Amino acid sequence: MGARGRTRLAAVLLAAGLLAGCAAQAEEAEALPAETVAATSESAALLQEESGDTLTVSRENATPETASGTILTAQRRAELDAFCAAQTGSFSVYLQDLSTGETYLYGAEASYYLASLLKAPYALWLCQLADEGTIDLSTELPNFYYGALTGETMSEYSLSQTVPARVALYAMIAESDNDAADLLSNLWPGNYDTGFTAFLQQLGYTMPETCAMVATGIEGYGTVEDVGRTMEALYQYFAGEGENAVFLQSCFLAADHQALYLPEGVPAAKKYGSWDGAFHDAAIVYAPYPYILCCMTDQGNTEIDFPTAPVAAMQTLGRMVLSFLDG
């Protein structure tokens, strides 16, 4: 694992450990390189530090300011409609102005293979189970990929018999590591029998019975509105001050992929998904008036993580939304 990945993960683990007062977890984080953030329960706003640049989200501002107007005027909705209609293939958008609660939807009826976007509600489900005491995120996961873990974070544990669950959770979200997801779902499968289907039903998923996170892979279909509801649930969960809420938010904030265009220098909790016939991105953007932006397309390719055409469209979409905020 590179120095950048080590620093990010060390900061996340140390922050979560200190917030919980968990000495064992803090010791694990201290074993990583020393360039970590000093996090305390009095300064929970500081969530991560990477290469000397501090990224913060004020937990005091978890409730957005009240906007004097709306970014979703009739004219802007019409502009978004025209843009989305001009895109190739199936193209769906969910936008929520978190300062007013207003939403914009395009292509809401279209369903897509969720791909790695399903990792987002799965991670939320795991953290809520941990909050309840049903599972323990300090658990060591059996490493059935012994000698074959290659991800930025997971490669350090390739020759270990076990992998810490929090490390795997970080890698699954921040780096969209599929091996990490497999290790987690091997011990804690997300399916009908374990209550994951019911959890998705509570979130309002349209086809929860098709969805599962299991050691053999990711299953399931959903709509852009399903994904938008997931991001809203995460936004609300992050507003809490529990150890797992702070840790999970840090994981989403650490994702540094570039698909949707987002305001430069503004923290964003992100998750993307990519597979044949599916390329998606979703973000909670912590701008002065925060918003959720999700886009799903049928233009994915397993040979290309970030296909040119849908990324270009998502970049334009993000710039349009930013122009509404600036206007």
N, C-alpha and C positions, 0 to 999 in steps of 0.2 A: 504494500500500500504506500502511495506517495505521501510526502510531508503534508500536502494540502488536505488529503483525506484524513490523515491521522489527526491533524489539528481540529478539523471540523468535528470528528467523532468524539475526540477527547473532550471538547467543550460541551457537547451535548450530554455526554454521560456524566461529566462532573457536575454540571448544572442540576441535572435530575437527582443525582445522589445527594448533593448538599441540601436541596430543597426538601428532600424527604428525611434528612438526618440519618441517612443510611451509610454507615461507616464503611461497610464492605464494598459497596458500589463506588464510593469515593476513592477507595484504595485502588480499585481496578482502573479508574480513569487516570489516577496519578501515575500509573505505570506506563502510560502513553507519553509522547513528547510533552515538554513543559509549556509549550506555547498555548496555554488554555486560558479561558476566561475565569475570573473569580466571581462565582455566582453565590448569592445568599438569598434567604427568604425575603429580605428587605429590598432586594434589587432583582426581582424575578423578570423585569423587563428585558434584561440582557440575555439573549437566548443563544447566540453563537458568535464566534470570532473566526475569521478566515483570512490568512495572509495579512494580518494587521488591520483589516477593515472590519469595523464592528457593525453588525446588523442588529437593530433593535426593534421591538414592537412593544409599545407601552401598554401594559395590561390595564392601566387606568383609562385608556382610550379604547378599550375593547367595545364599548358602546359608541357607535359613530355619532358625530355631530348631527344636528338636525339641519338638513339642507333647506335653503330658502326657496328653491324651486325643484326641478327634476331634470336629470340628464336624459330622460326618456320621453321627450316631447313627441307629438304626432309627426312632426317633420323628421325627427331623427329616427323614429321607428320606420318611417317610409324609406329613409336612406339605407337603413340596415336591411329592410326587406329587399330592396333593389340589389344591394350588394350580394346578399346570400343567394338570391335567385339566379345571379349571373355565374355562380360557381359551378365547376364541373362535378358531375355525380351527385351523391347525396351529401348535404351540408347542413348541419343543424347547430343552432346557437342558443345559449341560455345566458342572459345578462340580468343581474340583480343589483340595483342600487341599494346598498345596505343602510344608507342614511334615510331612505324613505320606504324601503320594502318593496318598491315597484319592480316588476320584472318584464323582460322582453324575451319572447320565444319565437324561434323560427325552426321549422322542420321538427316540431315536437312529436309528431306521429311516427317518425322514422326510428327503427330499432337497429342497433349495431352490436357486434361482438364487443364486449366491454374491454377485453384485453387487460392491461395492467391498471386500468382505472378501477377495477374491482379491488385492488389492493388498498384503496383509500377507505371504503367502508369496512373492509376486513380489519385494517389497523385500528380503526375507531372501535370496532366491536371488541377486539382483544384488550384495548386499554380500558374499556368500560367493564369487561369481565375482571380485569385486574383491580379496578377500583372497588368492585364488589367482593374481592377476595376469592373469586372462583378459580382464577389462575394466578401464577406468580411469574412476573416478567424477569425475575432474577434467575429463572430456571436455565440450566445448561441443556441445549438442544443436541440430540445425537446427530453427529455429522456423517450422514450416509453418502456425502460427496467427498469423502476423504481423499486428499491428493488432487482434487479437481476443481476446487473453488478458485475462481479467477477474477472476481470483481474487485474493485478498488479497495473496499473495506474487507470483504470476505476472504480475500486471498491470504491475509495474515493468519487465518484460522484453517487453512487448507490441510495442514498436517496435524491438526488438533482433533481429538476424538469427539469434542463437543464445541458448540458455539453459543455464547451468551445470547439469550433471547432478545435482549435490548439491542445488541449489535446487529442481529439479523433484522430486527424491526427497522432500525435506522437504514440499513442497506436496502431493504425492500422498498422504502419510501423515497429516501434521498437519491438513491442510484437506480431505482426500479430493478433491483437484482432478483432475478427469477429463482436462483438457487436459494437465496435467503427466504423467499416466500415458500418454497418447497419444504425447507426445514421447519419453518413455523407451522405450516398447515399439516405436516406429518404428525406433529404432536397435538396441535389444536386445529383439527379440520373445520372449515367453515361450510356447513351443509345443512340439510333439513334436520337431521338427527341431533345436531349440536346446538340448534337454535339460530344459526346464521340466517336461514331463510326467513324466520319470523322477524329477525332484526331488520332485514331489508324490507319486509312488509311494513314495519313500523315507520321506516324512512319514506315509504310511499312508492317503492319500486313497482314498475308495471308488470315485470315478469320475474319475480324473485325465485320462483320454483326452478328456473333454468340456471340459477347462479350457484357456484360453489368454488371455494378455495381449498384444494386438496393437493396432496403431495405429487399427484400425477399432472397437475397443471391448473389453469384457470378456466372455468366454465361460465357461460352465461351471457345474456343479452340485456340491453337496457336502452333507455332514451336519454337525450340530453337533459331533460327535466329530472330524471332520476339522478344524474350526476350533479346537477345543480342543487338538488335537495341534500345530497351527501356533503357538498362543500358548505352549505348553510349549517348543517348539523356539526361539521367540524369547526366552523367559525364560532358557534355557540359553545362547543366543548372547550375550545382554546381559551375562551373568556374566563374559564375557571382557574383556580390557583393550585390545583392538585399537582402532585409530582408527575403523574402520567400525562396530564393535559399540557404541561410545560414541555415535557420531553417530546411528545408527539408533534406539537407545533414546531419544535426545533427541527424535527426530521423533515417536515414539509417545507420549512423555510430553507433548508439546506439544498433542496433540489435546484440545480443550476442549468437545466436544459433551456433551450431557446426555441420555442414554437410560437405560442401566442406572444404578440408584442406587448410588453408591460412597461410602465413608466420607469425610466432609468433611476436607480438609487432608491426605489420604493420597495420595501419588503413585500414578498409575495409567497404564499404557501401554495405549492404547485404539485401537480401529478399529471403525467402523460401516459398514454397507452398506444402501442404500435404492434400491428400484426397484419397478415394478409387481409385486405379488405377492411381495415380499421386503422385510422390514425386520429387520435384525440388529444386534447389538452384541456386542463381545467386549473383555475387559479382563484385564490382569495387575495385581493390586492389591498394592502393596507395604506391606501392613499388618504388624504385628509377627509374625503368622503369615500369610505371603502366600498368596494364592489366585488361581485363574483362574476367571472367570465369563463364560460365553458364552450368548447367547440368540438363537434364530433363529425367525422367524415368516413367515407368508404374507400379512401385512397391509400390505405396502408400497404406495406410490402415488407415481408420478413427479412429481405436482403438489405433493406435501407431503413435505419432507425428513424430518420427525419427526412421523408420524401420532399422534394423541392416544391411541388405544386401546392400541397395543402399547407406547408409551412409558410409559403409566400402569402397565401390567402389569410392565414391566421395572423401574420404580421400586419397585414392591411387592416384586418378586423380590429386588432388591438389598438392600432393608431386612430381608427375612427372613434372608438370608445374614449380614448384619451383626449381627442379633440372635443368631445362632448363635455368632458370634465373641465377642460381649459376654457371652454366657451361659456 
